[in-house]
Amino acid sequence: MENKTAANHSRIDFLDGMRGLAILLVIGFHAYARYPDLMPFGNDFGTFPVFQYGWLGVQLFFLISGFVIFMTLEKCKGFFDFMLRRWLRLFPAMLICSVIVYLTFTFLMPGVREVSLRAMLPGLTFIEPRTWSKLLGSAQPILEGSFWSLYVEVRFYAFAGLLFFALGEVAAIAGITLMFFIAASYELLPFVVPGASLHLLEIFRSWTSAEYFGWFAAGALYYRFFQTRAMSLFIAASVLAVPAAFTTHQVSMSLSIPTVLAALLIAAFFAFSVYGEWLRPILRSRLLLFIGYISYPLYLVHENIMVQLTLKLAKVATWIPLGLLPVLPILAVICLGWLIARFAEPALSSVIKPLYLRARALLRIDRPLVDSTPGTRSPLPGAGA
């Protein structure tokens, strides 16, 4: 078993590199495979496996989140402490990137796409557009399509946090696993019970996004294995990753052997990275660690800016080979992601920090409650097992 210091060091290193790999996969997919009808090279590179299946970088992010969120939960004093910490981690970059994308389309690329201030609402609240459409009674415009995974992440945080502080870690992992299987039954029920009503399952999936929770639950089990080295946990995580892969939307829609294998390969790559040192030297490379460091703002800001820069470059630099057209735009958004991660995000976080501390004070997160018995203190609300 790895000692505690080694485990912590290893965890930081290889997971940051994993984040770097995940965002590179997503960028490759958006640059070369996502828009064949829009890009000047069509689908010439879209069938290259790294690009074709790059969308699986999001599922890799989900595995990573399941792994690290339970580390965070263990350090928090209760549900509100946890959600406030998540908000402080996610909101500053989201605000900065939303403003950049809005300004880019409004002033630098006028006429490319109509963008309203209301389009920023889903991202800034981490609530999906469909919910805002229902609340406001009209179609909700979107700023960036890639924000969808953040809505899923935040719902996972809410359910995992509530279960963790109410019932404990084991029940939390079991609960999100059960939610996943309930949501996944939407795909299987028509085959088992032809003609069965799917209305309640549709509502459940709509309000929970639990069809993605298998990835998070597998990541959480891998985290427990990483801590304890108990093979039963590794096996359970690996078994759970299989239905998570099969019920991923793109997989279940096609059920083609290559797509299934690609999803399983992503799950296996994560499993082997957690199990031993074989793949960690790759994940600790300086490039992947750097990209992992800027992965969150890079994910938020890359898609539309990268695509539009590629299209503009194709018009003014006809001498560039088609396959290389996205390279400069990719480097540009990487630089932008670094500027946000290195300077803008920390600066905004420091400005927002007093609001965060005020919220903690109002919720009495940092103030122990005195029990009626002299000399004893009651646990903080929601600080469960």
C-alpha positions as CSV (number, residue, x, y, z in Angstrom):
1,M,0.0,0.0,0.0
2,E,1.2,3.5,-0.8
3,N,1.9,5.7,2.2
4,K,-0.3,8.7,2.7
5,T,2.2,11.3,1.5
6,A,2.9,9.3,-1.7
7,A,-0.7,8.8,-2.3
8,N,-1.5,12.5,-2.1
9,H,1.4,13.4,-4.3
10,S,0.4,10.7,-6.9
11,R,-3.2,11.8,-6.8
12,I,-2.4,15.4,-7.6
13,D,0.0,14.5,-10.4
14,F,-1.8,11.9,-12.4
15,L,-5.3,13.4,-12.0
16,D,-4.1,16.8,-13.3
17,G,-2.5,15.1,-16.3
18,M,-5.8,13.1,-16.7
19,R,-7.6,16.4,-16.9
20,G,-5.2,17.6,-19.5
21,L,-5.8,14.5,-21.6
22,A,-9.6,14.9,-21.2
23,I,-9.7,18.5,-22.5
24,L,-7.3,17.7,-25.4
25,L,-9.7,14.9,-26.5
26,V,-12.6,17.3,-26.3
27,I,-10.8,20.0,-28.2
28,G,-9.7,17.5,-30.9
29,F,-13.3,16.4,-31.3
30,H,-14.7,20.0,-31.6
31,A,-11.9,21.0,-34.0
32,Y,-11.9,18.1,-36.4
33,A,-15.1,16.0,-36.0
34,R,-17.9,18.0,-34.4
35,Y,-18.7,20.3,-37.4
36,P,-18.1,18.5,-40.7
37,D,-20.8,20.7,-42.5
38,L,-19.1,23.8,-41.2
39,M,-15.3,23.3,-41.4
40,P,-13.5,23.7,-44.7
41,F,-12.0,20.2,-44.5
42,G,-15.5,18.6,-44.0
43,N,-15.2,15.1,-42.5
44,D,-11.7,14.4,-43.8
45,F,-10.3,14.0,-40.3
46,G,-13.5,13.2,-38.4
47,T,-13.0,9.4,-38.7
48,F,-9.6,9.5,-37.1
49,P,-10.3,7.7,-33.8
50,V,-8.8,10.3,-31.5
51,F,-11.0,13.0,-33.0
52,Q,-14.1,10.8,-33.7
53,Y,-14.3,9.7,-30.1
54,G,-12.9,12.8,-28.5
55,W,-16.3,13.5,-26.9
56,L,-15.4,10.8,-24.4
57,G,-13.1,13.3,-22.8
58,V,-16.3,14.5,-21.0
59,Q,-16.9,11.0,-19.6
60,L,-13.3,11.0,-18.4
61,F,-14.0,14.3,-16.6
62,F,-16.9,12.6,-15.0
63,L,-14.7,9.8,-13.7
64,I,-12.2,12.3,-12.3
65,S,-15.0,14.3,-10.6
66,G,-16.4,11.1,-8.9
67,F,-12.9,10.4,-7.7
68,V,-12.0,13.9,-6.3
69,I,-15.4,15.0,-5.1
70,F,-15.4,12.4,-2.3
71,M,-12.0,13.8,-1.2
72,T,-13.6,17.2,-1.0
73,L,-16.7,15.9,0.9
74,E,-14.4,14.4,3.6
75,K,-12.9,17.9,4.2
76,C,-16.2,19.8,4.4
77,K,-18.2,20.6,7.5
78,G,-21.6,20.0,5.9
79,F,-23.7,20.2,2.8
80,F,-23.7,24.0,2.6
81,D,-20.0,24.2,3.2
82,F,-19.5,21.8,0.3
83,M,-21.7,23.6,-2.1
84,L,-20.2,27.0,-1.3
85,R,-16.8,25.6,-1.9
86,R,-17.9,24.2,-5.2
87,W,-19.5,27.6,-6.1
88,L,-16.3,29.5,-5.3
89,R,-14.3,27.0,-7.4
90,L,-16.6,27.1,-10.4
91,F,-18.2,30.5,-10.6
92,P,-15.3,32.9,-11.2
93,A,-14.0,31.1,-14.3
94,M,-17.6,30.7,-15.5
95,L,-18.3,34.4,-15.2
96,I,-15.0,35.4,-16.9
97,C,-15.4,32.9,-19.8
98,S,-19.1,33.8,-20.3
99,V,-18.2,37.5,-20.6
100,I,-15.4,36.7,-23.0
101,V,-17.6,34.5,-25.2
102,Y,-20.4,37.1,-25.2
103,L,-18.1,39.9,-26.1
104,T,-16.4,37.9,-28.8
105,F,-19.6,37.2,-30.6
106,T,-21.0,40.7,-30.0
107,F,-18.1,42.8,-31.0
108,L,-15.4,40.7,-32.7
109,M,-17.6,38.4,-34.7
110,P,-20.8,40.4,-35.4
111,G,-23.3,38.7,-37.6
112,V,-21.8,35.2,-37.0
113,R,-24.3,34.4,-34.3
114,E,-26.9,36.4,-32.3
115,V,-26.1,36.3,-28.6
116,S,-28.2,38.0,-25.9
117,L,-27.3,38.7,-22.3
118,R,-30.0,36.2,-21.3
119,A,-27.9,33.5,-22.9
120,M,-25.4,33.8,-20.0
121,L,-28.1,32.8,-17.5
122,P,-27.7,29.0,-17.6
123,G,-23.9,29.1,-17.3
124,L,-23.8,31.6,-14.5
125,T,-26.5,29.7,-12.5
126,F,-25.3,26.2,-13.5
127,I,-29.0,25.4,-14.3
128,E,-29.7,23.9,-17.7
129,P,-31.5,25.9,-20.4
130,R,-34.5,23.6,-20.4
131,T,-35.3,24.5,-16.8
132,W,-35.0,28.2,-17.5
133,S,-37.3,27.8,-20.5
134,K,-39.9,26.3,-18.3
135,L,-39.4,28.9,-15.5
136,L,-39.5,31.9,-17.9
137,G,-42.1,30.6,-20.3
138,S,-40.0,31.1,-23.5
139,A,-37.1,29.4,-25.3
140,Q,-33.8,29.9,-23.4
141,P,-30.9,30.8,-25.7
142,I,-27.5,29.3,-24.9
143,L,-24.0,30.8,-24.9
144,E,-21.9,27.6,-25.2
145,G,-23.1,24.1,-25.9
146,S,-20.2,22.6,-24.0
147,F,-21.6,24.1,-20.7
148,W,-24.0,21.1,-20.6
149,S,-21.6,19.0,-18.6
150,L,-21.4,21.6,-15.9
151,Y,-25.1,21.3,-15.3
152,V,-24.7,17.6,-14.9
153,E,-21.7,18.1,-12.6
154,V,-23.6,20.5,-10.3
155,R,-26.5,18.1,-10.0
156,F,-24.2,15.3,-9.1
157,Y,-22.6,17.6,-6.4
158,A,-26.0,18.3,-5.0
159,F,-27.2,14.7,-4.8
160,A,-23.9,13.3,-3.6
161,G,-23.5,16.0,-1.0
162,L,-27.0,15.5,0.4
163,L,-26.6,11.8,0.6
164,F,-23.1,12.0,2.1
165,F,-23.9,14.3,4.9
166,A,-27.3,12.7,5.7
167,L,-26.3,9.0,5.5
168,G,-22.5,8.8,5.0
169,E,-20.1,7.9,2.3
170,V,-21.2,4.3,1.6
171,A,-24.8,5.3,1.3
172,A,-23.9,8.3,-0.9
173,I,-22.1,6.0,-3.4
174,A,-24.8,3.5,-3.3
175,G,-27.4,6.2,-3.7
176,I,-25.9,7.8,-6.8
177,T,-25.4,4.2,-8.2
178,L,-29.1,3.4,-7.7
179,M,-30.1,6.7,-9.3
180,F,-27.9,5.8,-12.3
181,F,-29.6,2.4,-12.7
182,I,-33.1,3.9,-12.4
183,A,-32.2,6.4,-15.1
184,A,-30.5,3.8,-17.3
185,S,-33.6,1.6,-17.2
186,Y,-35.1,4.2,-19.6
187,E,-32.9,2.6,-22.3
188,L,-33.6,-1.0,-21.3
189,L,-37.3,-1.0,-20.4
190,P,-38.7,-0.9,-23.9
191,F,-36.8,-4.1,-24.7
192,V,-37.9,-5.8,-21.4
193,V,-41.5,-4.5,-21.3
194,P,-42.6,-3.4,-24.8
195,G,-45.1,-0.6,-24.7
196,A,-44.3,0.4,-21.1
197,S,-44.7,4.1,-20.2
198,L,-41.5,6.0,-19.9
199,H,-43.0,9.2,-18.7
200,L,-41.9,9.0,-15.1
201,L,-38.4,7.9,-16.1
202,E,-38.2,10.9,-18.5
203,I,-39.1,13.2,-15.7
204,F,-36.6,11.6,-13.4
205,R,-33.8,11.9,-16.0
206,S,-34.8,15.5,-16.8
207,W,-34.5,16.6,-13.2
208,T,-31.5,14.6,-12.1
209,S,-29.3,13.9,-15.1
210,A,-28.7,10.6,-13.3
211,E,-28.0,8.7,-16.6
212,Y,-24.5,10.1,-16.2
213,F,-24.1,9.1,-12.6
214,G,-22.6,5.7,-13.3
215,W,-19.3,7.5,-14.3
216,F,-19.3,9.5,-11.1
217,A,-20.1,6.4,-9.0
218,A,-17.3,4.4,-10.6
219,G,-14.9,7.3,-10.0
220,A,-15.9,7.3,-6.3
221,L,-15.3,3.6,-6.0
222,Y,-11.9,4.0,-7.6
223,Y,-11.1,6.7,-5.1
224,R,-11.9,4.3,-2.2
225,F,-9.8,1.6,-3.9
226,F,-7.0,4.1,-4.2
227,Q,-7.1,4.8,-0.5
228,T,-7.5,1.2,0.7
229,R,-6.2,-1.0,-2.2
230,A,-9.1,-3.3,-1.6
231,M,-9.6,-5.3,-4.8
232,S,-13.3,-5.7,-4.2
233,L,-13.7,-1.9,-4.7
234,F,-11.6,-1.9,-7.9
235,I,-13.7,-4.8,-9.3
236,A,-17.0,-3.0,-8.3
237,A,-15.8,0.2,-10.0
238,S,-14.7,-1.6,-13.1
239,V,-18.0,-3.6,-13.3
240,L,-20.0,-0.4,-12.9
241,A,-18.1,1.4,-15.6
242,V,-19.4,-1.1,-18.2
243,P,-23.1,-0.1,-18.0
244,A,-22.0,3.5,-17.6
245,A,-20.2,3.1,-21.0
246,F,-23.1,1.3,-22.7
247,T,-25.7,3.8,-21.6
248,T,-23.8,6.9,-22.6
249,H,-26.0,8.7,-25.1
250,Q,-23.7,8.5,-28.1
251,V,-23.1,4.8,-27.4
252,S,-26.7,3.8,-26.9
253,M,-27.8,5.7,-30.0
254,S,-25.4,3.8,-32.3
255,L,-24.4,0.6,-30.4
256,S,-21.6,0.2,-33.0
257,I,-18.7,-2.0,-31.8
258,P,-16.1,0.8,-32.3
259,T,-18.1,3.3,-30.2
260,V,-18.6,0.7,-27.4
261,L,-15.0,-0.2,-27.5
262,A,-13.9,3.5,-27.3
263,A,-16.1,4.1,-24.3
264,L,-14.8,1.0,-22.6
265,L,-11.2,2.0,-23.4
266,I,-11.6,5.3,-21.7
267,A,-12.9,3.5,-18.6
268,A,-10.1,1.0,-18.7
269,F,-7.5,3.8,-19.1
270,F,-8.7,5.5,-16.0
271,A,-8.9,2.1,-14.1
272,F,-5.3,1.2,-15.0
273,S,-4.1,4.7,-14.1
274,V,-5.6,4.4,-10.6
275,Y,-4.5,0.8,-10.2
276,G,-0.7,1.2,-10.7
277,E,2.2,3.3,-11.9
278,W,2.3,2.1,-15.5
279,L,0.5,5.0,-17.1
280,R,1.2,7.7,-14.6
281,P,4.6,8.8,-16.1
282,I,2.6,9.8,-19.3
283,L,0.1,11.7,-17.2
284,R,2.8,13.4,-15.3
285,S,4.3,14.9,-18.5
286,R,4.8,18.6,-18.4
287,L,2.5,19.2,-21.3
288,L,-0.4,17.3,-19.8
289,L,0.1,18.8,-16.3
290,F,0.1,22.3,-17.9
291,I,-3.1,21.6,-19.9
292,G,-4.6,20.0,-16.8
293,Y,-3.9,23.2,-14.8
294,I,-5.9,25.3,-17.3
295,S,-8.4,22.7,-18.2
296,Y,-11.5,24.2,-16.6
297,P,-11.3,27.7,-18.2
298,L,-10.0,26.2,-21.4
299,Y,-13.1,23.9,-21.5
300,L,-15.4,26.8,-20.9
301,V,-14.0,29.1,-23.5
302,H,-12.6,27.0,-26.3
303,E,-15.4,25.7,-28.6
304,N,-17.0,28.6,-30.4
305,I,-14.0,30.9,-30.4
306,M,-11.8,28.1,-31.8
307,V,-14.3,27.1,-34.5
308,Q,-14.9,30.7,-35.6
309,L,-11.1,31.5,-35.7
310,T,-10.6,28.4,-37.8
311,L,-13.2,29.6,-40.3
312,K,-11.8,33.1,-40.5
313,L,-8.2,31.7,-40.9
314,A,-9.4,29.5,-43.8
315,K,-10.5,32.6,-45.7
316,V,-7.4,34.7,-45.2
317,A,-4.6,32.1,-45.1
318,T,-5.5,29.8,-48.0
319,W,-1.8,28.6,-48.1
320,I,-2.2,26.7,-44.8
321,P,-3.0,23.0,-45.3
322,L,-6.5,22.2,-44.3
323,G,-5.5,19.8,-41.6
324,L,-3.4,22.4,-39.9
325,L,-6.0,25.2,-39.9
326,P,-7.3,24.5,-36.4
327,V,-3.7,24.5,-34.9
328,L,-3.3,28.2,-34.5
329,P,-6.8,28.7,-33.1
330,I,-6.2,25.8,-30.6
331,L,-3.0,27.5,-29.5
332,A,-4.9,30.8,-29.2
333,V,-7.5,29.3,-26.9
334,I,-4.8,27.5,-24.9
335,C,-3.1,30.9,-24.3
336,L,-6.5,32.4,-23.4
337,G,-7.1,29.6,-20.9
338,W,-3.8,30.1,-19.3
339,L,-4.3,33.9,-18.9
340,I,-7.7,33.1,-17.3
341,A,-6.3,30.4,-15.0
342,R,-3.1,32.3,-14.1
343,F,-4.4,35.9,-13.6
344,A,-8.1,36.6,-14.2
345,E,-9.6,33.7,-12.2
346,P,-7.5,34.2,-9.0
347,A,-8.1,38.0,-9.2
348,L,-11.9,37.6,-9.4
349,S,-11.9,34.9,-6.7
350,S,-10.2,37.3,-4.3
351,V,-12.9,39.9,-5.1
352,I,-15.7,37.3,-4.6
353,K,-14.1,35.8,-1.4
354,P,-15.8,38.3,1.0
355,L,-19.2,37.3,-0.4
356,Y,-18.3,33.7,0.1
357,L,-17.2,34.3,3.7
358,R,-20.3,36.3,4.4
359,A,-22.5,33.4,3.1
360,R,-20.5,31.0,5.4
361,A,-21.2,33.3,8.3
362,L,-24.9,33.6,7.5
363,L,-25.2,29.8,7.3
364,R,-23.1,29.4,10.6
365,I,-20.8,27.0,8.8
366,D,-17.7,28.0,10.8
367,R,-19.4,28.4,14.1
368,P,-19.8,25.3,16.3
369,L,-23.1,25.0,18.1
370,V,-23.0,24.6,21.8
371,D,-24.9,21.6,23.2
372,S,-27.1,22.0,26.2
373,T,-24.8,19.7,28.2
374,P,-22.0,21.8,29.8
375,G,-18.6,21.2,28.3
376,T,-19.8,19.5,25.1
377,R,-20.5,20.6,21.6
378,S,-23.0,19.3,19.1
379,P,-21.9,18.4,15.6
380,L,-22.4,21.0,12.9
381,P,-25.7,20.6,11.1
382,G,-25.4,18.1,8.2
383,A,-21.9,17.1,9.3
384,G,-23.0,13.4,9.4
385,A,-20.8,10.4,9.4
